[in-house]
């Protein structure tokens, strides 16, 4: 496995350095036959071998192969941008993934990947090979590098790179200093939306979005797209992201996001990303204040969509929701008003290849990213590429991402409000009572129900992402929000005479809006954020459950979000790549405020007999962030709707969270204050 890891990680690094250039700091060399070389380098084959193939510790021999027809890949320029939202790019990626999947074994895959690598777009190659590696049984444990490791330019102020190259060229590896990545470099404090830049531009948040779409591609061979409840996961992952973002806005004195539902109105929010694409050296284009959408006529790029198309697709989706059924491609009625309706709707809205009628319901979500991403040059008059919102690796940096996804979430809410409220039988767990619920920092004598956040300075290695850069590690430091580790302490009384199994569900939500006004439950319910979900065995009588914050079923630890640095010190971890899907743990809590903001923390113990799908061990690799990412090759491990018990509307008589929980002894609410300290602490 070490050899497989080494070879594929080498192939994924520095995609614009030809494959015959040694990888892994000069330690890995692919013995590329002349027949693999591109036309430009083939005349120099022998000289290249003599120049580059002498000092590497590991040499990978390659057999002669039948060259595949890659003409279809020309639709994505070798040095241009690549986006999974782009219809023609999706088609190319799907074919390339299929090519990699059909190779008979890892050696054959290696040979094919080496041949393809120098002939296609770099990010396209990395995406297609990563998806194939994750979904093949013989390569599924290969450690997929993060995009921070592969394309640091997507996340870093470009002023950092000349300093890194200087340090790497002139200073020996052991003596190199880390270069600091500035915070909030995209706008001044005069721009209100800049108050949220630390959140939107957080590297971990953006890596989460990229990796989720890697695990759940919308287009591709059916065997990699057709996963259990993938449409519902698309809904839930983005719904929770929006809830978190709105809570963060409240903490910064900003109102909730206004949904972008009128495609003909001006967009007041500007965004100047100040990042570049290393593939072509171009900056991601900016969006100026009060720009308006136009019909997208990028004929050369194969992206053609009108505002009228977007409006028509939206109307048809609304009609399906309001009618309680969708119209399939074979003109059959497909019910939506049932437990699987949200999954069907998620695939229609996204739109994945699992949509029941893509011709009729269109490609709303993806083309929303496209039409917004090309707002600056809708007909390609100025030969500009897409903006950050048109690229899933960078989309979450832009304020308009959240306006678009607020609209997408409102569509799902329109569906959810048609479903009946949960009954007492669906919410209760007879004979099981939560007696107390406390949250406490993991240090002696810490006060109860007070949590702390602060700035943390961390370090990443960007060396493997700099094409034609110096060998060795090139470290950069960046500052991000962090919370002090804490634990939940839950006392549960099992009044039954025998052992019961339950599912503990922990959420939090805002008590007030940005003006300090108490939120009615109908608003708070949509902003409840899942923090954890786990199974417990309850003995008869009193039970004390202690659960650490770093065990969350939603998040992954820092070491797996930024795994390129950790890889040098951690032991080999099987099934590494799927484990990197999850919300970054350092963003588990909202920032709070210096005086402290009080939030409602909610715990519920539901009946595992009703929750159970199939048993699994959350301590096994890749099971720990299952709330957002599911389980590999298995069904989603909870029979309840995602977001239960807050995903459905409640009767108007319920005005508060306490009203909601009052009838049920298996639920409890605790107020918790989150205090922010404006100091920077270096990661140990």
Secondary structure, DSSP 4 states (H G I P E B T S, - for coil): -HHHHHHHHHHHSSTTS-TTS-BTTTTEEEE--GGGS-HHHHTTHHHHHHHHSSS-SEEEE----PPP--GGGGGS-TTS---TTSHHHHHHHHHHHHHHHTSSSHHHHHHHHHHHHTTS-HHHHHHHHHHHHHHSTTTTTS-PPPHHHH-GGGTS-THHHHHHHHHHHHS-GGGPPPEEPPSS-SS-TTSGGGGGHHHHT-HHHHHHHHHHHHHT-SSS-HHHH--TTHHHHHHHHHHHHHHHHHHHHHHTT-PPPPP---TTS-B---B----B-TTT-PBPPPB-TTB----EEEGGGTEEE-HHHHHHHHHHHHHHHHHTEEE-TTS-EEE-SSTTHHHHHHHHHHT-TT-TTHHHH--HHHHHHHHHHTTT-TT-TT-----GGGSTTTGGGSHHHHHHHHHHHHHHHHHHTTSPPPPHHHH--TTEEEEEEEEEESSTTPPBTEEEEEEEEEEEE-GGGSTT--SS--EEEEEEEEE--EEEEEEEEE-SSS-EEEEEEEEEEESB-TTSPBPPHHHHGGG-EEEEEEEEEE-SEEEEEEEEGGG-SSEE-HHHHTHHHHTTTSPP-TTTTGGG-SEEGGGSS---BTT-EEEEEEEEEEEHHHH-SS---TTSTT-TTHHHH--TTS--S-SSPTTTTSSS---TT--SHHHHHHT-TTEEEEEEEEEEEEEEEE--
